[in-house]
Amino acid sequence: MARVLVHASDDVGAEMSSSGIRSYELARELARHFDVTLMAPGDLAGLEAAFELRPPALRPGEFLAFDAVVAQTLPPRLMRALAHADVNLVFDLYIPVVH
């Protein structure tokens, strides 16, 4: 089964903004078909999920264990490292923001 990482740029937890809710729900739906990990800031302790929850990381090596990475945004140096790796990158441009 393919391993998919959903990288949330906004808090996921008891209180979430629209961006955090979108990442959480996207991970929940993808988990119906894939082995999903949601990497997100926030208080993940109280969440119930059918997927792994993990605090954020920005080292390329932590992303290489996945077949696909879904994110709204990533730091440019991380995007550059992943562009040359054997990882499918999917950018969710729901709220495109350039940092």
Secondary structure as a PSIPRED ss2 file (coil, helix, strand):
# PSIPRED VFORMAT (PSIPRED V4.0)

   1 M C   1.000  0.000  0.000
   2 A C   1.000  0.000  0.000
   3 R E   0.000  0.000  1.000
   4 V E   0.000  0.000  1.000
   5 L E   0.000  0.000  1.000
   6 V E   0.000  0.000  1.000
   7 H E   0.000  0.000  1.000
   8 A C   1.000  0.000  0.000
   9 S C   1.000  0.000  0.000
  10 D C   1.000  0.000  0.000
  11 D C   1.000  0.000  0.000
  12 V C   1.000  0.000  0.000
  13 G C   1.000  0.000  0.000
  14 A C   1.000  0.000  0.000
  15 E C   1.000  0.000  0.000
  16 M C   1.000  0.000  0.000
  17 S C   1.000  0.000  0.000
  18 S H   0.000  1.000  0.000
  19 S H   0.000  1.000  0.000
  20 G H   0.000  1.000  0.000
  21 I H   0.000  1.000  0.000
  22 R H   0.000  1.000  0.000
  23 S H   0.000  1.000  0.000
  24 Y H   0.000  1.000  0.000
  25 E H   0.000  1.000  0.000
  26 L H   0.000  1.000  0.000
  27 A H   0.000  1.000  0.000
  28 R H   0.000  1.000  0.000
  29 E H   0.000  1.000  0.000
  30 L H   0.000  1.000  0.000
  31 A C   1.000  0.000  0.000
  32 R C   1.000  0.000  0.000
  33 H C   1.000  0.000  0.000
  34 F C   1.000  0.000  0.000
  35 D E   0.000  0.000  1.000
  36 V E   0.000  0.000  1.000
  37 T E   0.000  0.000  1.000
  38 L E   0.000  0.000  1.000
  39 M E   0.000  0.000  1.000
  40 A C   1.000  0.000  0.000
  41 P C   1.000  0.000  0.000
  42 G C   1.000  0.000  0.000
  43 D C   1.000  0.000  0.000
  44 L C   1.000  0.000  0.000
  45 A C   1.000  0.000  0.000
  46 G C   1.000  0.000  0.000
  47 L C   1.000  0.000  0.000
  48 E C   1.000  0.000  0.000
  49 A C   1.000  0.000  0.000
  50 A C   1.000  0.000  0.000
  51 F C   1.000  0.000  0.000
  52 E E   0.000  0.000  1.000
  53 L E   0.000  0.000  1.000
  54 R E   0.000  0.000  1.000
  55 P C   1.000  0.000  0.000
  56 P C   1.000  0.000  0.000
  57 A C   1.000  0.000  0.000
  58 L C   1.000  0.000  0.000
  59 R C   1.000  0.000  0.000
  60 P H   0.000  1.000  0.000
  61 G H   0.000  1.000  0.000
  62 E H   0.000  1.000  0.000
  63 F C   1.000  0.000  0.000
  64 L C   1.000  0.000  0.000
  65 A C   1.000  0.000  0.000
  66 F C   1.000  0.000  0.000
  67 D C   1.000  0.000  0.000
  68 A E   0.000  0.000  1.000
  69 V E   0.000  0.000  1.000
  70 V E   0.000  0.000  1.000
  71 A E   0.000  0.000  1.000
  72 Q C   1.000  0.000  0.000
  73 T C   1.000  0.000  0.000
  74 L C   1.000  0.000  0.000
  75 P C   1.000  0.000  0.000
  76 P H   0.000  1.000  0.000
  77 R H   0.000  1.000  0.000
  78 L H   0.000  1.000  0.000
  79 M H   0.000  1.000  0.000
  80 R H   0.000  1.000  0.000
  81 A H   0.000  1.000  0.000
  82 L H   0.000  1.000  0.000
  83 A H   0.000  1.000  0.000
  84 H C   1.000  0.000  0.000
  85 A C   1.000  0.000  0.000
  86 D C   1.000  0.000  0.000
  87 V C   1.000  0.000  0.000
  88 N E   0.000  0.000  1.000
  89 L E   0.000  0.000  1.000
  90 V E   0.000  0.000  1.000
  91 F E   0.000  0.000  1.000
  92 D C   1.000  0.000  0.000
  93 L C   1.000  0.000  0.000
  94 Y C   1.000  0.000  0.000
  95 I C   1.000  0.000  0.000
  96 P C   1.000  0.000  0.000
  97 V C   1.000  0.000  0.000
  98 V C   1.000  0.000  0.000
  99 H C   1.000  0.000  0.000
